[in-house]
Amino acid sequence: MGAAYFYHLTQKPLEATLPMLLGKARGAGWRVAVRGTDAARLDWLDQKLWLGAEDGFLPHGLAGGPHDAAQPVLLTLTKEAANAPQCLMTVDGAEVAPDEVHALERVCVLFDGNDPAAVDVARGQWRTLTSAGCSAQYWSEESGRWEKKAEA
């Protein structure tokens, strides 16, 4: 059974935090699906990941290509990820279900702490997942470094 980790972004933007978390997941040997809610936004993230630091290169692809199943990191809009991930990272309020948390090694919910609507969505997701018996942790970077603030 996996766990959901909530990342409250306040100091660094998504395009800086996502590569760090993807690197950690890849370091654990996990294949990752990054689920978003908007194709243009995933296109933008795709470009940001390609333009990252050379020493932190993250092989990845956008869903819908001929090699989706072989992608170590797959950016997608759907629940079904062709790369058979062990880890799911959601951005921009993408939905995550309790059965996914139970089935995967890790689910990471990244949300913009400077956007009240995004915070509300994340709070709702926390309540839904923990009410369903999912293990969850809440991480904040408010102090300038990542700190675990809550666990359920």
C-alpha positions as CSV (number, residue, x, y, z in Angstrom):
1,M,0.0,0.0,0.0
2,G,1.3,3.4,-1.0
3,A,1.0,6.9,0.4
4,A,0.0,10.3,-0.7
5,Y,2.5,13.1,-0.2
6,F,1.1,16.6,-0.5
7,Y,3.6,19.3,-1.6
8,H,2.6,22.9,-0.7
9,L,4.6,25.0,-3.2
10,T,5.2,28.5,-1.8
11,Q,8.9,29.3,-2.4
12,K,9.8,27.5,-5.7
13,P,7.5,27.1,-8.7
14,L,6.2,23.9,-10.1
15,E,8.9,23.8,-12.9
16,A,11.6,23.9,-10.2
17,T,10.0,21.4,-7.8
18,L,8.7,18.8,-10.2
19,P,12.2,17.9,-11.6
20,M,13.6,17.5,-8.1
21,L,10.7,15.1,-7.1
22,L,10.9,13.3,-10.5
23,G,14.7,12.8,-9.9
24,K,14.0,11.3,-6.4
25,A,11.3,9.0,-7.8
26,R,13.6,7.9,-10.7
27,G,16.4,7.3,-8.1
28,A,14.1,4.9,-6.3
29,G,13.7,3.0,-9.6
30,W,10.1,4.1,-10.2
31,R,8.4,4.8,-13.4
32,V,6.3,8.0,-13.1
33,A,3.1,9.4,-14.5
34,V,2.6,13.1,-14.2
35,R,-1.1,13.9,-14.5
36,G,-2.3,17.3,-15.3
37,T,-5.6,18.9,-16.3
38,D,-4.6,21.0,-19.4
39,A,-2.8,19.9,-22.5
40,A,-1.2,23.3,-23.0
41,R,0.2,23.2,-19.5
42,L,1.6,19.7,-19.9
43,D,3.2,20.9,-23.2
44,W,4.8,23.8,-21.2
45,L,6.0,21.3,-18.5
46,D,7.4,19.1,-21.2
47,Q,9.5,22.0,-22.5
48,K,10.7,23.0,-19.0
49,L,11.8,19.4,-18.4
50,W,13.8,19.3,-21.7
51,L,15.5,22.6,-20.8
52,G,16.5,21.5,-17.3
53,A,20.1,21.1,-16.0
54,E,22.3,18.7,-18.0
55,D,23.3,16.8,-14.9
56,G,19.6,16.4,-14.0
57,F,18.3,15.1,-17.4
58,L,14.9,13.4,-17.0
59,P,13.9,11.2,-20.0
60,H,10.2,11.7,-20.5
61,G,7.4,12.1,-23.0
62,L,4.0,13.4,-23.6
63,A,1.2,10.8,-23.7
64,G,0.0,10.0,-27.2
65,G,3.4,9.2,-28.7
66,P,4.5,5.9,-30.2
67,H,6.7,5.0,-27.2
68,D,4.5,5.8,-24.3
69,A,4.9,2.4,-22.7
70,A,8.7,2.8,-22.7
71,Q,8.7,6.3,-21.0
72,P,10.2,6.4,-17.6
73,V,8.2,9.6,-17.0
74,L,5.0,10.1,-18.9
75,L,3.0,13.4,-18.9
76,T,-0.7,12.6,-19.3
77,L,-4.2,13.9,-18.9
78,T,-5.8,10.6,-18.2
79,K,-6.0,8.1,-15.3
80,E,-4.6,5.3,-17.5
81,A,-0.8,5.7,-18.0
82,A,0.8,3.5,-20.6
83,N,4.1,3.4,-18.9
84,A,2.8,1.3,-15.9
85,P,4.0,3.7,-13.2
86,Q,4.8,3.0,-9.6
87,C,4.5,6.7,-8.8
88,L,1.9,9.3,-9.8
89,M,2.5,13.0,-9.5
90,T,-0.5,15.3,-10.0
91,V,-0.4,18.9,-10.8
92,D,-2.9,21.7,-11.2
93,G,-5.6,20.0,-9.2
94,A,-5.7,16.7,-11.3
95,E,-7.8,14.1,-9.6
96,V,-6.4,11.2,-7.7
97,A,-8.5,8.4,-6.3
98,P,-8.0,6.4,-3.1
99,D,-7.6,3.1,-5.1
100,E,-4.6,4.7,-6.9
101,V,-2.9,5.6,-3.7
102,H,-3.4,2.0,-2.5
103,A,-2.1,0.5,-5.8
104,L,1.0,2.7,-6.3
105,E,4.2,3.1,-4.3
106,R,3.7,6.8,-4.0
107,V,1.3,9.6,-5.1
108,C,2.5,13.1,-5.0
109,V,0.1,16.0,-5.1
110,L,1.8,19.3,-6.0
111,F,-0.2,22.5,-5.5
112,D,0.5,26.2,-5.7
113,G,0.3,27.5,-2.1
114,N,-0.1,31.1,-3.5
115,D,-3.4,30.2,-5.2
116,P,-6.3,29.9,-2.7
117,A,-8.4,27.8,-5.2
118,A,-5.5,25.3,-5.5
119,V,-5.1,25.1,-1.8
120,D,-8.9,24.4,-1.4
121,V,-8.6,21.6,-4.0
122,A,-5.7,20.1,-2.2
123,R,-7.5,20.2,1.1
124,G,-10.4,18.4,-0.4
125,Q,-8.1,15.8,-1.8
126,W,-6.5,15.3,1.6
127,R,-9.9,14.8,3.2
128,T,-11.0,12.4,0.5
129,L,-7.9,10.3,0.6
130,T,-7.4,10.2,4.4
131,S,-11.1,9.4,4.9
132,A,-10.7,6.4,2.6
133,G,-7.9,5.1,4.8
134,C,-5.0,6.3,2.7
135,S,-1.7,7.2,4.4
136,A,-0.8,10.8,3.7
137,Q,1.9,13.4,4.5
138,Y,1.8,17.1,4.1
139,W,5.0,18.9,3.2
140,S,5.6,22.6,3.2
141,E,8.5,24.7,2.0
142,E,7.3,27.8,3.7
143,S,10.4,28.1,5.8
144,G,12.7,27.9,2.8
145,R,13.3,24.1,3.0
146,W,10.9,21.2,2.8
147,E,9.5,20.2,6.2
148,K,6.8,17.6,7.1
149,K,4.0,19.4,8.8
150,A,1.3,16.7,9.1
151,E,0.8,13.0,8.7
152,A,-2.4,10.9,8.7
